[in-house]
């Protein structure tokens, strides 16, 4: 439906998101219009495509999906526009003077400072500023409409303009594929469609180069690869471009990109690897810095047995010989890795290492990849633990994120202990290494059998596999009660044995269900009725884990059904909807992407700390929704509070049910694993990771046949990484200055 008219009044407009509420006067009357708009004012003309909706609180509104704005033509409209404040410094008195002199030509004369300066009270300097402001506003409105005509949503158009500003139209016309690199949420298909509409040739070097870059970035995000074998890259890019085998100039463009330094070709032995220059530099830097730490760790004399004895006396128990060896190796080596499954004493070792180093007067810090993992580490050790981002002091300036601690400003620490290292991606790990002082020690703690990090790379696995860093393997199980089966069953799974599914323990249960529908119904009953009654906890404290998103027992459907049951609609609960996604106050949500710019505040005993950065996997609850200004507030598990705009809604998903991959590094009191048999990658480490997320209770809903298939399948998804190769190169080269 199309609605045309003049803006009667601007009720609300958010400068951050563009969300706007207008009263528009049309031939049929005055209507309230809501949607995302560029800056507009009273008196301007609008054409909006959309539909009427009846809102509970605000009545009948026209929801705009596509908009077109134009400058006013009537004198009173021109006057309102000029005095609206959209042009900085131009107020009602000056607007009246301009309209009195130029009449209906007033807006045209805004482009000519010398003419505008003839108006009483306007200097040439002011006239120039007014003219520049007017032209900027016009360019923004023109750019937004240009992008909409290319099929880009108003929300995305506003995001694009924020990046390119006045260069938007020129940039997109020249090379729409740059959107893929510069704008989150724009994929190759979208850029390719825009390019087609703009008449860019199918064999354009822009197009082919963008496809190659997109493939490498996509496999990094989707599968954690840092490179692809050259032949696989060429064929994948060719498929993306819609070219037949042997058709097109993919290899020619690939050669050009390598010559220009945009890509790096590397002989990985079994194949020729091609990687983005940035990814190659990150892995090379990790190799250099780790070997430097290994070789330059400060040497000091210490009686480890005496120090461990002091800890044992304070703790009231003795360490196992393997635990003592792990403590000794952590103290003696510049880089040491401690790995083991649940209940093998990793936290005890961390506490001992921490105490020994502090007794020796060393400056020690604890950190972890996520807020949940850091909070858990802090609770377990009684010492402050930070996220790696927070420890490095992430700062956001001029549209770019920077760590305050880096190669130029080192962390004032002698020892850094990193927990849950299996979750650390190479970008963050590289930044951490770059911020360590020369001679510092690094202790890495994690479970090598967990799923690899969500981000690119396989840091823990690669460092263990390369064989050049000391490693302590913990196998003895300490943390278990006689009736507990979570830890023993996790280790059985990890050894390739069937877990005990007899339901005779207090904390490990199995529900035999053969279909997705049955698994779904079982999961709903467990979360909403049976487990809350059994454990005396709220349904929101129970975490559902799924191997997959789709299917009847996947996260999408389970979230929809659990939302209805756990947090049903109510007149007292405000809601926001975008597409098929509905959020309401009280919903459990998860951040699904790293947003380094997202601001947060945290109340630390009366002291308010502020910062930026909310990260993939952070879980929280929607505390409040302001429908009028389209904002909502989320309180995360570490008590950080963040305010989101309507345009940010894509960054969050409901979190009553999450994928097993997204659960990495987290620990929940109660876990229900909805084990749908339709999932193709039924692997041992996927089931192992799911079970080890539970602290007090785990229930698996599925079939024994599915459990058996997963236990037998010890295959892990291969990740293409050059880290081991580059460590070998550095050792052969002999120098690791950085």
N, C-alpha and C positions, 0 to 999 in steps of 0.2 A: 504494500500500500504506500502511496506517495502523499506526503503532506507538504504544502507550500505555504509560506507566510513570512511575516516580519517578526523579529524577536521583540516581544513586548517588555519582558524583563528577564534578567539572569538571576535566578533564585540562588543557585550555587554552582561554583566551578572549582574543581581541585586542580591547582597548578602542577601537582605531582603526576596525577594520572589522567587528567583531562575529563574525568567524570563530571557531567554537567546536568543541571536541572533548569529548564527554560519554560517560560510561558510564551507560546507562539500564537500570534493573531493571524488567522487564515480567513478565507471567504466564508467558512462555515462556523466561525466562532474562535474562541481562545482555548488552546489545548496545552496541557503540561507535557513537555517532551523531555525524556531522559536518555542519556547515552554518553559516549565518548566524543568530545569535540575539541578542535583546536581553539585557541582563545577567541571568544566572540563577545559581542556587546549588544545592548539595546539598539534597535534601529537597523541592524543588519538583516539581510534577507537569507532565508534558509530553505533548502529542499531536503527532506529527509525520507528515506525509505525504511519501513519497519512495520510494526503492528501495535494495536492497542492491547493493553493488559490491565486487568483489574487488580490493584494492590490493596492488601488488607488495611495498611495504615494510611496510604496516600491516595486511595481512590483510583480513578481511571487515568492511565498515563500512556503516552505514545512512546514505545521503546524504539529508538533509532538504531538501525543497523548499518546504514550508509548515509553519509551527509554531504551536502554541497552548500557552501556559504558564499555569499557575494556582498559587496559593499552596498550600503543604503543609497537610495536615489532621491528620497524626499528630504527637504531641508531639515525637518525636525529629527529625522533619522540620522542624517549626517552629523548634526549637532550632538546627538546622544553618543554616537560612535566616537567622535573626537574627544568628548569629555569623559569617556568611560574609564580612563586610566590605562588602556591597552598601550597607548603611546606615552612613555615615561615623561613626566613633567608637563604634560598638556592637560590643563584643567578646564572647567566650565567657562571661565571668563575669557581665556584665550580662544577656546572653541567658538564662542559667540562672536569674537572679533574676526576670526577667519571666515566664518560663514557669512557674516555681514558684508565682508569685502568681496568674496568670490562666489557666494551663492552655491548653486548646484555643481559648480566646477571646483569646489573646495578640495575634494579628495585628489583630483588631478593635479592641483597646484601644490599639494604636499610633496610632490616629487621635485619641485623646483625651489631650492632654498632662497635664491635671489628674489624670486617673486614673493615667497612667503615672508621674507624679511621686510617687505613693504608694509606689512600689517603693524599698526601701532603696538609697541610693547614687545615685539619679537626681534631679537638681535639676529645677525647672520649666523652666529654660533648656535643659538637656540633653534633657528630655522633648519640648520643642517642636522642637528640632533633629532628634531621632529621628523624630518624627511627620511633619515636612516631608520628610525623606529617604524615608520609607516611601511617602508619598503620591506623591512625584515618581517613584519606581520603578514604582508601580502605574500611574500615568498613562502612562509610557513603554510598559510592557507592553501596556496597553489600546490605546494608539495604534497600536502595531505590528500588533496583531491586527485592529484596525478597518481599517487600510489593506490588510492581506492579504485581508480579507473583500470588499474592493472590487476584488480581482484584481491588486493591486500586489505585486510580488515582495518578498521579505524584504530583499534588498539595497537596492532603491529605497526601501522603507519606512524603513529605518535612515537613509538619506540625507535623506529628508524630515524625519524627527524631529530630525536634527542641526540643521536650519535653523529649524524652528518650535518645537521642544521641547514644552513643556506646552500650547501653543496649537494643536498639530497637528490634533486632532479638530475643534475649533471652526473653524479656518481652512478646512479641507477641506470641512466641511459647508456653511459659509457661501458659499465661492467656490472650487470646485476648480480653476477656470481660473487662479488665481494660481500654481499649480504650474508652468505653462508658463513664466512669467516668472522664478520663483525657483529652480527645480530643473533642473539640467542633465540632459538625457536624457528629460524628460517633454515629449511633443509634444501638439499640440491633440487628436489622436484619443484619446490616453489620458485626458486631462482631460475630454473630452467623454463618454467612456464612464462615467467616475466620476460625472459630473454626472447622467447618465441614471439610473444606479443610485440616486442620492440623490434623484431626483424633481424635478430642476431643469427648468423649462420650456424647450422648444426655442427660444422667442423671447425668452428672458431677456436683458436688457441685458448681464449678465455674459457670457453665451455669445457674443453678437454682438460685443461689445467685445473679448473674448479672441481671436476669430477675426480681427478686423481687425489687432490687434497682432501676432498670430502670423504672418499673411501678410507684414507688413512686415519682421519679424525673419527670417523664413524666406528671403525673396528677398535679404536682405542677406547671409546666410550662404551661401546656395546660388549666387547669381548676382552678388553684389557690389553690388547696387543700394542706394542710400541713400534712394530714394523710389519710389513707383509713381504713374503717372497715375491720377487719381481714379476714372475709369470702370473702369479695369483692376483697381484695388484693390477696388472694390465688387463687381465680377463674380467676382473670385477668392475673396473672402470669402464671397459668396453660394454659390458652388460648394462651398466647404469646409463650409459649414453645411448643405448638402443642400437648399437652397431653390431654387425655380423663379424664372425671371426675373420681376421685379415683385413677388415674394413677400417678406414679411419687412420688418424695420425697419432694414436695414443703413445706409441713408443717414441716418436719424434718429439712430441711435447715433453714426455718424461725425460728424455736426454737433455732438452733445453733447461728444464727445471733443475736438473742435477748440475749442469754447467753454471747456472745462475746462483747456485748455493741454496735453493729453496728446499731441495731434497738431498739426502745422502745415500749413496750406494755403498754397501759393505758386504764383503765375502764372509758369510756366516758358516762356511764349511759345507753343510748339506744343501745349501741354496744361497742365492744372491739376495740379500735383504735390501729393501728400500724403505727409508724412514723420513719423517719430517725432520728438518734440521734441528728444531727445538727439542724434539724427543731424543735425538742423538746426543745433543749437548748435555741434556740432563743426565743421561745414563753415563756418559763419559765423565761428567763432573762427580757423580756418585762414586764411580770407581776410583778416581784420583783421591777424593777426600777420605774415603774409607781406608785406603792403603796408607795414606798419610797419618791418619789417627792410629792405625795399627803400629806404625813404625816410630811414631814420635811421642807416645804416651810417656808422661813423666815417671821416673823410676823412684820409688821410695821404699824404705825397708819397713816391714810390718810383720809382726808375729800373728799370722792369720788364726792359728789354733787358739791363741790367747783371746783374740778379739771375738771369735766365734763362741768361745766359752763364756765370755761376758754376756753375749746375747742370749745364749741358752739359759744362763742363770736368771736373767731378767724375764725371759719368756716362760720358764718353767718346764721346758722339755728339751730333748736332745735332737739335733739334726741327723738325718741319715747320711752315711758317708758320701753318697752321690750329691746330696744337697751341699755338704761342706766343700766338695770339689768344685761345685758351681760357684759358690761364694769366692773361693780362692782364685778361680780363673777370672772372675769378674774384676777382682782387685789387681791381678797381675797383668792383664791384657788391656791394650788400648781399645779393642773392640771385642766384645764377648756376647754370645748368643745363648740364651736359656730357653729351651723348648720342651714342652710336655703337655699332656692332655689334662682334663679336669681332675682335680683332687691330687695332683702330683707335687704340690707344694711350691708352685711358682711364686705365689704371694708371700709365703714364708721366707723364701730366698730373697725376694725384693726387700722385705723388712730387715733382714739380717745385713744385706749389702748396704742398705741405707744407714743402719746404725753404725756399722764398721767405718764407713767413709766419714760419717759425722764425728765419730770419736777421733779420727785422724785429722780433723780440722778441715776437711774438704768441703767445698761448696757443691751441694748436690740438689738436683731437681728431678721431680717425677712428672711424666707427661704421658698422654695417650692420644690416639687419633680423633676420638669423638668425645663430646661432653658427657655422655652416659658412661663411657669407659673410664674417663678421668674421675668422675664422681665416685664410681665403684672402687677405683684404685685408692682414692683418698679415704674412703670409708674403711677399706681393708687395712690400710697402713697407719691411719691416724695422722698422716702428713698431707700437706696441700699437694694436689696434683692438678695440672692444667692441661688443656688441650694443646697440641703442638702449635696451632695457630695463635692461641692466646699467649703462650710462652714466647713466641717469636714476635709478639705484639703487632698483629695485623693492623695496618692503617690504610685508609682509603683516601686518596687525594687525586684531584683532576681526572676522575673517572677510572683510575687504575689502583689496584691493590698493591701495597708494599709491606714487607716485613721490616719493622724497625731494627730488628737484630738480623744482621746479614754478614757478608764478607768484610764489610767496612766497619761494622759495629758488632763485635762479638758478644755472645752471652757471657756474663761474668760467672761462669760455672767451671768446676773441675770435673764433675761427673754428671751425666744425664742418663736416666733410666727411662726407657720407653716401653710401655706395656702394650699388649694387643698389636704387635708389630705386623701380624698377618694382614691387618686392615690398612696399613700405611701405603699410599700410592707413591710413585717415584717423584712426583713434583714436590710434595710436601717433605719427603725424606731428603731430597736434595737441598731444600731450603734449610732444613734443620742442620744438616752436615756443614753447610756453608757458614752457619752462625756459631759453630763450636770453636773455642779457642784451640790453638795448636797445643798439643800435649794433653788435651782433655780426654776423658774416658767415656766410652759409650757402651751401655749395657742394653741389649735388645731382648725383650721377653715376649714369647708368644707360642701359639700352638701351630706347628707346621702342617698339621692335618686339617686345619680349618679351610674353608673356602678362601680363595685369593681375594685381594682387595677389590672393592667396587671400582676404584680408579685404576689407571693403567699400571702394568708391571706386576712383578711377583717378588717383592723385595726379600721377604724372609726365606722363601723357597730357594731363590737364586743364591743368596749369601751362604746358606747351608750347603747347597749343591756344589758350589765352586771349590770348597775345601780349603780356602785360604784364611778362614777366620775360626777362632776357637769356639767350640759348641759344647754345651752341656745338655745331654738328653736325659730327661726325667721320666722314669717308667713306673716307679713305685707309687702305689695309690695310698694316700693317707686320709683324705677327707671323705669319710663315709661312715654311716651308722649300720648296725646289723640289718635293719629293715629297709635301708635305702638301696635303690637299684639304679638311680640316674647315672651315677658315676661308673659303676661296674658295667652297665649296659652300654654306655658310651664307649668304653674301652673294648667291649666285645665287638661292637660295630666296627670300630677302628681296626681291629685285628681280622675282620672278615668273618666274624662269627655271628650267628643269629642272637639278638638280644632275648632276654628272658621275658616272655609275654604272658606269664601265667596269672597276672593281676593279683599276686599274693603280697606285694609290697605296699607301703603306704604312700609311695611317691611316683610310681611308674605304672601306667595303665595302658591297655590296648583295647580298642573297640573294632571288632571285625566288621567292616563295611565294604561291599563289593562295587558299589556304583557311586558316581559323583553326587547324585541326588541324596543318597543315603549318608554319605560323608558330610554333605552340607547340613542336613537335618540334625545329625549327631553333634556336629560342631556348635550349631545354634543352641541346642539343648544344654550342652556342656558349659558354654560360656554364660548363658543367661539364667540357668536354674541349678544344675547339678553341682558344678564346682563352687559357685558362691556359697551354697549351703554347706558343702563339705569342708571348705577352707575358711568360711566366714569372711570372705573378701568381696569387693565390688566387681561386677563384670568387666569394668574398664581396666582392672588390675590383671586381667587374664589376657595374654597375648596369643593370638592365632597366627600360626606360621604356615605358609603354603609354598609348594615348589613353583607354582605358576600363577599368573594373573587371571588368565581366562579359563573357562570351564565353570560348571555349576559350583564346584568347590574351590574356585580360584579367588584371589583377593578382591577382584572387582565385585563379583556377586555377593561374596560373604560380607564385604564392607557395607553394601547396600542393605542387606538383610539385617545385619547386626546393628546398623544405625537405627533402623525402624524399631528394634527391640530394646536396645540399650539406651538410646537417646531419642525417643519418639518426638514427633512434631507436637508443638504446644503453642498456644497464643502468647505465652510468656517468653518463648525462645525465638529470637530473630534469625533469619536465614539469608544466605546469599547463594545465588545460582549462576553458573556460567556453563553453557552447553548442557552436558549431561551430569555435571558435577554439582552436588548440593552440599553446602556446609551449613550447620546450625550451631548456635551457642551450645557449648558442652561437648562438642564432637572431639574425639581423639584424632589427631592429625600427625602427619610426618612430612618433614621437609624432604623433597625429592631431588634437589640440585644444590650444589654449592653456590651460595649467594654471599660474596665477600662484602657487598655494600649494605646488606640488611642491618639496620641499627637495632640494638637491644639495650635494655637496662636491667640491672640486677641489684636487689636490696641485700646488702651484706651487713646485717646487724645494724641497720639504721644508716649505713653509708651506701649511697647509690653509686654504683659503678656503671659506666656506659662504654659501649664498644660497637664494633661492626663484625658481621660474619655469622651466618646461620648455615649449617652444613647438612649435606646429604645424609639422611638417616636420623636426624634429630627428631624426637617425638615430643608432642605437647598437646595441650587442650585449648580449644577456642574459648576464651573467657568472655568476650563480648563482641558484638557486631553493631556497627553504626550504619544503618541502612541509608540514612540521609546523605552521608558523605562517602559511603561505600568503603569503609575501613573495617578491619577486624583485628582483634588483639589475641595473640597466642602466648600462653605461658608454657615454656618448655620444661622438661624434667629437671634440669639444673636450675630452675627458677629464673631463668632469663625470660624477660617479657619483650615481645617484639610486635610492632604495629605494621600490618600489611595493608597495601592498597588493593583495590579491586583488580587492577592489572596484574597483580602478583599471584593471583589465585591459582595459576597453573603450576606454581612451585610447590604446592601442597597436595597431599592426597589423604583420604581417610586412612586411619591406622589401626582400626579394630583388628584387621587382618593385614599382614605384610608378607612379602616374599622372604624366604630363608636368606637369600643374598643380602637383603636390606637389614637383617637382624644381626649381622656380624658385629662383634664387639659389645653387644648388649647382653644383659642378663635380666630375666624376668622371674618373678616368684612362681608364676604358673604359666605353662605353655600348652596349647593344643595344636598338634601338627595335623593339618588336614591333608592327608597323603593321597592325593588323586593319582590314579594309575595312568592317566592320560599323558602325564609329563614325560617327554622323550628322554631327557638327560637324567635318568634315575641312577645317581651315583652314590657311592658310599660316603664321600665327604659331605654331600648335601644332607643326608640323613644324620650324620655325625654332628654337623654344625647345628642342625635343628634341635637335637636332643640336648646338646651342651649349652643351649641358651636358657634352660630351665634351672632354677635354683632350688625350688621346693617341690615342684610337681610337674610331670609331663604326661600328657595323654596323646597317643597316636590313634587317629581315626583313619582306617584304611584296611587294606587286605594284607594277610601274611605273605601272600605271593609277591606283592609290591615290595614289602620290607625285605624279603629274601633276595629279590632281583637287585635292590639297591646295595645290600650288604655284599653281594658277590661282585658287583661292578666297581672295581677299584680304579677305573679310568678317570683321569681328571682332564678337564678341558685345557689343551695346550695353549700357553700364552707365548707369543713371540716377543722375546726380549733379548737385547744384546748385552745385558749387564755382565754376564759371566765372560763373554768374549772380550769385553772392554777391560775387565779386571785382569785377564790374562795379558792383554796388550800392554797395560800399564806396568805389570810385573816384568815383562820382557824389555820394555823400554827403560825401566829403572827410575823414572822420575815422576813425582806426583805433586809438584808445586802447583798451587792453584791461586 
